[in-house]
Amino acid sequence: MGAATESRWQRLAPIFTLIVMAPGIAEVLSGATRMSVIFVLVPEMMVWGCGALLIREAVRRWGGGWTSMLLMGLGLSIAEEFIIQQTSVAPLPFSGANAVYGRIWGVNLVWLLYFLAYESVMVVLVPVQVAELIFWKRRERPWLKTGGIVISSVAFVLGSFVAWFLWIRIVRPNVFHVPYYPVPLATTLCGLGMIGLCLAAAYGARNVGKANAPAAQKSSALPTWATLLMAVVFFAPWYALMGLVFGPTRDLAVWIPLAAGTAWAVAAFMVIHGLAATRGWSDMHRWALCFGATLVCMAGGFLGSSWWPRVDIVGKAILNVLAVVGFILLAQKIAQRATVQKSLAD
């Protein structure tokens, strides 16, 4: 179906799906945003949803791939951690958190490392991938016109201010009872500089992988079940970083988890990047990666649920089950259209 023959709903459906899905997967399914405070989903859609949408739009217009999208996702994460909610630069206010461990040069480095990977993957890569699997006929095309880019950008900026105000001016002092922490100007400028570097690197990497694709096609893709298992194996150990933040006081030198975590993230990227270029890599493999990462995200969210109200635990459990059902239905749709496409090719 060409762009000229699409209805208004067909044009808007993938846009609103991604806007809801970005915070829905990263925040709601994980339990970071619970039923008792579900109202914060509105600014989250403005920040995470519009942020993921604008990233996808930029990468598609550049003709870039997932490397560019990951780099821009890192930039969005840095904006959240350094400027919007400042959770990586202000002292951690959470009960049970070791606010001293890993805090160097005014930055919570262990916390930052965890969320750089988590937010770039679960806010950007996975939701965009799932949305494009649902609306597969439009995956290669931009979804926004000029007006849509302007509206999404304004919503992102407004949502960022609302998120900053709610967290910095209301939640931290009134819920966690910690004083206002003025972030040093040098730290803010450093964050802005890193965001700029991420954007420049994303644009520079827009052709990464294209030149080596023919050579990589000589090897065959993994089975779908092995791809799903690989996603779980790579993502599950990442929660060990949160174990260091919220676990008992440890004598482990902070450079060890920082170096190990960085090496693990690079290894995961290299392996998945290589497998995605193999012969036979398909939408089912993309689905398996997203489903595996989401399963870990949902399971990991229960680790800190012992003190939650019953409504939050039950609500998260119900939403997690619905998400699993949704992923299974999506897999069936992908398999059906693959069968149709194969029969037409034959």
C-alpha positions, 0 to 999 in steps of 0.5 A: 500500500502506497503512502498516498492511499493510506488512511489517517488511522493507518498513518497514525497507528504506528506513531501512537503505538510507539509512543505508548510502547516505549514507556509501556515496556521500559517502565510499566511492564518492568514495574518501575511505573506501578499502577498506584502512580500510573498517572506519570505515564503521561509525561513518560509518553512525552519523553520516552515515547516522543524521544523514541519516535524522533530517534526512529524518524531521524535514523530512517531519514538518514537511511541508517541502521540499528547502530545509529539508533542505539547511539541515539538511544544512548544520547536520550539516556544521557539526557534523562540521567544528566538533565531531565531527572538527574538520577545519575548525578544527584545523590541516590535518594532510594531506601536501601540504595548504597549512595556512596558506592560508585559515586565518583566526580559527582556521578553515580557511575554504576547506576549510569552504566546500568541505565545507559544500556537499559534505557537505550535498549528497552526505551528505544531499540525494543519498542521501535523493533516491535512497532516495526514488526507490527506495522512491517509494511511501513518499517523502512519509511519515515512516519512523521511529516514536518508538522509531526516532527514539530509537535513531537519535539514540542511534546518532548521538551514539555514532557521533559520539563514536567518530568524534571519538575515532578521528580526534582521539585516534588518527589525528591523533597516530599517523598524521599525527604532529601534536599535539593541538589544543584547539579554543577554547571560543568556536569550539565555541560559534560552531559550536553557534550556527550549527547552531542557526541552520540548524535554525531556518532549516530550520523557517522555510523549510519552506513555501519554494517552495509559494506560487510553484509555480503560477507556475513551472509555466508553463515546461517542464522541461529534457530529462533529459540536460540536467539531468544535464549541468547537475549536472556543470557546477555540481558539477565546478568545486567541486573547484577549492577543494580545488585551492587547499588541496592545490595549490602555494602561491598568491598568490591573495587568499583572499577571491576563492575564498570569494566566488566559491565562495559565489556559485557555490553560491547560483547553483546553488541558485537555478537548480536550485530554479527548474527543480524547480518547472517543468512536467514535472519528474519522477523522471527529472530527480531521478535525473539530478541525483543521477547527475550529482553522483555521477559528479563525486564518483566521478571527483573521488576519483581526483585524489588516488589516485596514492599509494593502494595497488593494492587501494584503486584497484581497489576504488574502480573496481569500486564506481564501476562497480557504482554506475553500473550501479545508477543505470542500473537505477534509471533503467529502473525509473523509466521503466517505472513512468512508462509504467505511470502514464501508461497508467493515466491515459489 
